[in-house]
Amino acid sequence: MFDEEMIQKVWEKGKPVLNNNPVEWRKDDCGAWIGRKYHGNRDSQYGWEIDHINPNGGDGINNLRPLQWENNLSKSDGKLVCVITADRKENRRC
């Protein structure tokens, strides 16, 4: 669906964390860890997907963000519902 250039742009919208390599690790809007190499991987706690902030807002970069995959699945009526957040270096249920 998205090419590598757009995936990278969305990745860069994730939140860098002090003392962690932002090329490899960031956090999503729920505070969950996401790993760059885990894009699209639902078998990893660090897997993430590209979320449409506004479901009807199109595929422009301003309407996209990286979300840990379980947080992306938990969205309800277009609203973010955080079910996963970080606990030190691991993710856990909220």
C-alpha positions as CSV (number, residue, x, y, z in Angstrom):
1,M,0.0,0.0,0.0
2,F,2.7,2.5,0.9
3,D,6.2,2.7,-0.7
4,E,9.4,2.7,1.3
5,E,9.8,6.4,1.1
6,M,6.3,7.0,2.7
7,I,7.0,4.3,5.3
8,Q,10.2,6.1,6.3
9,K,8.4,9.5,6.5
10,V,5.7,8.0,8.8
11,W,8.4,6.3,10.9
12,E,10.1,9.7,11.4
13,K,6.8,11.0,13.0
14,G,7.3,8.5,15.9
15,K,8.7,10.0,19.1
16,P,12.5,9.6,19.5
17,V,13.5,8.5,23.0
18,L,16.7,9.8,24.7
19,N,19.5,7.3,24.8
20,N,17.9,5.1,22.1
21,N,18.8,5.1,18.5
22,P,16.0,6.9,16.6
23,V,16.9,5.1,13.4
24,E,15.9,1.8,15.1
25,W,13.5,2.7,18.0
26,R,10.8,5.2,18.7
27,K,7.5,5.4,20.6
28,D,4.0,5.8,19.2
29,D,1.3,8.2,20.4
30,C,0.4,5.7,23.2
31,G,3.9,5.6,24.4
32,A,4.5,2.0,23.1
33,W,7.8,1.0,21.7
34,I,8.0,0.5,18.0
35,G,11.0,-0.9,16.0
36,R,11.7,0.3,12.5
37,K,12.5,-3.2,11.2
38,Y,9.2,-4.5,12.7
39,H,6.9,-2.5,10.3
40,G,3.9,-4.7,9.5
41,N,5.0,-7.5,11.9
42,R,2.1,-8.5,14.1
43,D,4.2,-11.3,15.7
44,S,6.4,-8.8,17.5
45,Q,5.5,-6.6,20.5
46,Y,7.4,-3.9,18.6
47,G,5.5,-4.3,15.4
48,W,3.8,-1.2,14.0
49,E,1.5,-0.1,11.3
50,I,0.6,3.1,9.5
51,D,-2.5,4.6,11.0
52,H,-4.8,7.0,9.3
53,I,-5.5,9.6,12.0
54,N,-8.7,10.6,10.3
55,P,-10.2,7.5,8.6
56,N,-11.6,9.7,5.8
57,G,-8.6,12.1,5.6
58,G,-6.7,10.4,2.8
59,D,-3.1,9.1,2.5
60,G,-1.2,12.4,3.0
61,I,1.6,12.5,5.5
62,N,-0.3,14.9,7.7
63,N,-3.0,12.2,8.2
64,L,-0.6,9.3,8.9
65,R,1.3,8.2,12.0
66,P,3.1,5.1,13.2
67,L,1.2,3.0,15.8
68,Q,2.1,-0.2,17.6
69,W,-0.1,-2.8,15.8
70,E,-2.3,-3.6,18.8
71,N,-3.0,0.1,19.4
72,N,-3.9,0.5,15.7
73,L,-6.3,-2.5,15.9
74,S,-8.0,-1.1,19.0
75,K,-9.1,2.2,17.4
76,S,-12.8,2.8,17.9
77,D,-14.8,5.0,15.6
78,G,-11.6,6.6,14.4
79,K,-10.5,7.4,18.0
80,L,-7.2,6.2,19.4
81,V,-7.6,3.7,22.2
82,C,-4.3,2.9,23.9
83,V,-4.1,-0.8,24.9
84,I,-0.3,-1.1,24.8
85,T,2.3,1.2,26.3
86,A,5.9,1.0,27.3
87,D,7.2,-0.4,30.6
88,R,10.9,0.3,30.5
89,K,12.2,-1.6,27.4
90,E,9.1,-3.8,27.0
91,N,5.6,-3.1,26.0
92,R,2.7,-4.1,28.2
93,R,-1.1,-3.9,28.3
94,C,-2.4,-0.6,29.8
